[in-house]
Amino acid sequence: MPRRVVPCIAMLLISGTAAASECPPGDWFCEPAPKPAVVPTPEPGPSEPAAPDRGPRAPTRRPEQPQIDLRLPPPPPPVSGARHRRWAVRTQLLVPFVDSGAASNYSMGGLGFGGRARPEETVALDLTLDSIAGVDYVGRRRTELALDFATTVFFNPRDRVQGFFLAGLNWSRADVSYKRYELTPAGNVKRQVDDTYYYFGLFAGLGVEWRFDSRWSTDFTLLGVLRNRTDSKADSNPEFIDPKTKLATNASGFGLLRLGLNYYF
């Protein structure tokens, strides 16, 4: 082979190899490009059984935090919040008591009935008729009827439990019966005596009233009474004679416990 042909062949082989590395796809002198390897996709395995459908689930509730109300409750309304009632009817239980010098069979008690006018919450005017009966201080049977007029001043009229002071006037009549010895030509004779005494007096005391309802109340009162006989026989037939000194008097005093029930309207 001629020497010039060998170099030419070598040049063609080199150029062909270089061209093959830069060969555009689809060129007629290029070798077909190798196909990319296909990586097999793994088949899915047997899936776990799905949970049975139990229907729609209720939303999960969080525990509610308790709310603390820091506000103070309103105070109870006072009794005075209700309409002020100016009138009342009254009944009362009366228990007189005296000192230790009374007769051993002393026993007195009674009842009263009357009305009340209360123009203001702090002031009331009472007019009552009282009846008292029993054995009196000197051991005589006595039935007494008294008319009392009192003015009452309340210290705290807006409260359910109200303290008060009262003072007033008293007129009374007592029918007294007893037996005494009288000197007669035949000697001392024991006779039945029936007298009638009249009294005028003053009283004052302290008490407490409980307004347990807008219309109803009850009260407890401790009174002191001073009075004197005013009838025409008072001087000639005194009521009290001291057995030691023989001094006579028609003035008397005693204590009085009074339990009342009032209805306001």
C-alpha positions as CSV (number, residue, x, y, z in Angstrom):
1,M,0.0,0.0,0.0
2,P,1.3,3.4,-0.8
3,R,2.7,5.5,2.2
4,R,0.3,8.4,1.7
5,V,-2.8,6.2,1.9
6,V,-1.9,5.0,5.5
7,P,-1.8,8.5,7.0
8,C,-5.0,9.4,5.3
9,I,-6.7,6.3,6.7
10,A,-5.5,7.1,10.2
11,M,-6.7,10.6,10.0
12,L,-10.2,9.4,8.9
13,L,-10.3,6.9,11.9
14,I,-9.4,9.6,14.4
15,S,-11.9,12.1,13.0
16,G,-14.6,9.4,12.9
17,T,-13.9,8.6,16.6
18,A,-14.1,12.2,17.6
19,A,-17.1,12.8,15.6
20,A,-18.8,9.8,17.2
21,S,-18.3,11.4,20.6
22,E,-19.9,14.6,19.4
23,C,-22.4,12.9,17.1
24,P,-25.8,14.5,17.3
25,P,-28.7,12.0,17.8
26,G,-30.2,10.7,14.7
27,D,-27.2,11.3,12.5
28,W,-26.8,8.6,9.9
29,F,-23.3,7.8,10.8
30,C,-23.8,7.6,14.5
31,E,-24.5,4.4,16.4
32,P,-27.9,4.3,18.0
33,A,-27.7,5.6,21.6
34,P,-28.1,2.9,24.2
35,K,-31.6,2.8,25.8
36,P,-31.7,3.8,29.5
37,A,-32.1,1.0,31.9
38,V,-35.6,0.5,33.1
39,V,-35.8,0.1,36.9
40,P,-38.6,-2.3,37.7
41,T,-41.2,-0.7,40.0
42,P,-41.9,-2.9,43.0
43,E,-45.5,-4.2,43.1
44,P,-47.4,-3.1,46.1
45,G,-47.7,-5.7,48.8
46,P,-50.9,-6.8,50.4
47,S,-52.4,-3.8,52.2
48,E,-53.5,-3.9,55.8
49,P,-57.2,-4.2,56.3
50,A,-58.9,-0.9,56.6
51,A,-60.5,0.0,59.9
52,P,-64.2,-0.6,59.8
53,D,-66.2,2.5,59.2
54,R,-67.9,3.5,62.4
55,G,-69.7,6.5,61.1
56,P,-68.8,10.1,61.7
57,R,-66.8,10.7,64.8
58,A,-68.0,13.2,67.4
59,P,-65.7,16.1,67.8
60,T,-63.5,15.7,70.8
61,R,-64.5,18.2,73.5
62,R,-62.0,19.7,75.8
63,P,-63.0,19.9,79.5
64,E,-64.5,23.3,80.2
65,Q,-62.7,25.3,82.8
66,P,-65.0,26.5,85.6
67,Q,-65.6,30.2,85.6
68,I,-65.3,31.9,88.9
69,D,-67.6,34.8,89.5
70,L,-65.6,37.3,91.7
71,R,-68.5,39.7,92.1
72,L,-70.1,40.0,95.5
73,P,-73.8,39.1,95.8
74,P,-76.1,42.1,96.5
75,P,-77.1,42.7,100.1
76,P,-80.6,41.6,101.1
77,P,-83.1,44.5,100.7
78,P,-84.0,46.1,104.1
79,V,-87.6,45.9,105.4
80,S,-88.0,49.6,104.7
81,G,-87.7,48.8,101.0
82,A,-91.3,47.8,101.2
83,R,-94.1,50.3,101.3
84,H,-94.4,52.0,104.7
85,R,-97.6,50.9,106.4
86,R,-99.1,53.5,108.7
87,W,-101.7,51.6,110.6
88,A,-101.8,48.4,112.6
89,V,-104.0,46.4,114.9
90,R,-102.5,45.0,118.1
91,T,-103.0,42.2,120.6
92,Q,-100.8,41.7,123.7
93,L,-100.3,39.4,126.6
94,L,-99.7,41.1,130.0
95,V,-97.9,39.7,133.0
96,P,-97.6,42.1,136.0
97,F,-94.9,41.4,138.6
98,V,-94.2,42.9,142.1
99,D,-91.7,42.7,144.9
100,S,-91.3,40.0,147.5
101,G,-93.7,41.7,149.9
102,A,-96.8,40.6,147.9
103,A,-99.3,38.1,149.3
104,S,-98.3,34.4,149.0
105,N,-101.2,33.7,146.6
106,Y,-100.4,36.7,144.3
107,S,-101.2,35.9,140.6
108,M,-102.1,38.4,137.9
109,G,-102.3,38.3,134.2
110,G,-104.3,39.6,131.2
111,L,-104.8,40.5,127.6
112,G,-105.0,43.7,125.6
113,F,-106.3,44.8,122.2
114,G,-105.8,48.1,120.4
115,G,-104.6,50.0,117.4
116,R,-101.4,51.7,116.2
117,A,-100.8,54.8,114.1
118,R,-97.3,55.0,112.7
119,P,-97.1,58.3,110.7
120,E,-93.3,58.0,110.4
121,E,-91.0,54.9,110.5
122,T,-89.4,56.2,113.7
123,V,-92.6,57.1,115.6
124,A,-95.7,55.1,116.6
125,L,-98.8,56.0,118.7
126,D,-100.6,53.2,120.5
127,L,-104.0,53.1,122.1
128,T,-104.9,49.9,123.8
129,L,-107.6,48.5,126.1
130,D,-106.2,46.0,128.6
131,S,-108.0,43.6,130.9
132,I,-106.1,42.1,133.9
133,A,-107.5,39.7,136.6
134,G,-106.3,37.6,139.5
135,V,-105.2,38.0,143.1
136,D,-103.5,41.3,143.8
137,Y,-100.6,42.5,146.0
138,V,-102.6,42.3,149.3
139,G,-104.4,39.1,148.4
140,R,-107.7,40.5,147.2
141,R,-109.6,39.3,144.1
142,R,-109.3,41.9,141.4
143,T,-110.6,42.6,137.9
144,E,-109.0,45.6,136.2
145,L,-109.7,47.4,133.0
146,A,-107.1,49.9,131.7
147,L,-106.8,52.3,128.9
148,D,-103.2,53.0,127.8
149,F,-101.9,55.7,125.5
150,A,-98.2,55.3,124.5
151,T,-95.7,57.0,122.2
152,T,-93.0,54.7,120.8
153,V,-89.7,55.9,119.3
154,F,-87.8,53.3,117.2
155,F,-84.0,53.4,117.2
156,N,-83.4,51.5,113.9
157,P,-86.6,51.4,112.0
158,R,-85.0,50.1,108.7
159,D,-84.0,46.8,110.3
160,R,-86.0,43.6,110.9
161,V,-85.2,43.7,114.6
162,Q,-85.9,47.2,115.9
163,G,-85.2,48.5,119.4
164,F,-87.5,51.1,120.8
165,F,-88.4,53.3,123.8
166,L,-91.9,54.1,124.8
167,A,-93.7,56.2,127.5
168,G,-97.3,56.9,128.1
169,L,-100.4,57.5,130.3
170,N,-102.7,55.0,132.0
171,W,-106.2,55.3,133.3
172,S,-107.7,52.2,134.9
173,R,-110.6,51.0,137.0
174,A,-110.4,48.0,139.4
175,D,-113.2,46.0,140.9
176,V,-111.9,44.5,144.2
177,S,-113.6,42.0,146.5
178,Y,-112.3,40.8,149.8
179,K,-113.5,39.9,153.3
180,R,-112.8,41.8,156.5
181,Y,-113.9,41.9,160.1
182,E,-116.2,44.6,161.2
183,L,-117.1,45.5,164.8
184,T,-120.8,45.2,165.4
185,P,-122.9,45.0,168.6
186,A,-122.8,41.3,168.1
187,G,-119.0,41.3,168.0
188,N,-116.6,41.0,165.1
189,V,-118.3,39.9,162.0
190,K,-116.5,38.8,158.8
191,R,-118.2,40.5,155.8
192,Q,-117.7,40.5,152.1
193,V,-116.6,43.9,150.8
194,D,-116.8,45.0,147.1
195,D,-114.9,48.2,146.2
196,T,-114.2,50.1,143.0
197,Y,-110.8,51.9,142.6
198,Y,-109.8,54.4,140.0
199,Y,-106.2,55.1,139.0
200,F,-104.2,57.5,137.0
201,G,-100.5,56.7,136.2
202,L,-97.5,56.9,134.0
203,F,-95.4,54.2,132.5
204,A,-92.2,53.9,130.5
205,G,-90.0,51.1,129.2
206,L,-87.8,49.5,126.6
207,G,-88.6,46.8,124.0
208,V,-87.7,45.0,120.8
209,E,-89.9,44.5,117.8
210,W,-89.2,41.8,115.2
211,R,-90.7,42.4,111.7
212,F,-90.8,38.9,110.4
213,D,-93.1,39.9,107.5
214,S,-94.0,43.0,105.7
215,R,-97.4,43.0,107.6
216,W,-96.7,41.1,110.7
217,S,-94.4,41.8,113.7
218,T,-94.1,40.7,117.3
219,D,-92.6,42.7,120.2
220,F,-91.4,42.2,123.8
221,T,-91.5,45.1,126.2
222,L,-90.4,45.6,129.8
223,L,-92.4,48.4,131.5
224,G,-92.4,50.2,134.8
225,V,-95.7,51.6,136.1
226,L,-96.3,54.3,138.7
227,R,-99.9,55.3,139.6
228,N,-102.2,56.7,142.3
229,R,-105.8,56.2,143.3
230,T,-108.1,59.0,142.3
231,D,-111.5,57.9,143.6
232,S,-113.4,59.6,146.4
233,K,-112.9,56.8,148.9
234,A,-109.1,56.9,148.5
235,D,-108.5,59.0,151.7
236,S,-111.0,57.3,153.9
237,N,-110.2,53.8,152.7
238,P,-106.5,53.6,151.6
239,E,-105.4,50.6,149.7
240,F,-102.1,49.9,151.3
241,I,-101.4,49.9,155.1
242,D,-98.0,49.0,156.4
243,P,-98.6,46.4,159.2
244,K,-95.5,47.6,161.2
245,T,-95.7,51.3,160.9
246,K,-99.4,51.6,160.2
247,L,-98.7,54.1,157.5
248,A,-101.2,54.2,154.7
249,T,-100.8,55.1,151.0
250,N,-102.7,54.9,147.7
251,A,-99.6,55.2,145.5
252,S,-98.3,52.0,144.0
253,G,-95.8,50.8,141.4
254,F,-95.1,47.5,139.6
255,G,-93.4,46.0,136.6
256,L,-95.1,44.7,133.5
257,L,-94.0,42.2,130.9
258,R,-95.8,42.7,127.6
259,L,-95.7,40.4,124.6
260,G,-97.5,41.9,121.5
261,L,-98.5,40.9,118.0
262,N,-99.1,43.6,115.4
263,Y,-100.7,43.4,112.0
264,Y,-99.8,46.3,109.7
265,F,-102.0,47.5,106.8
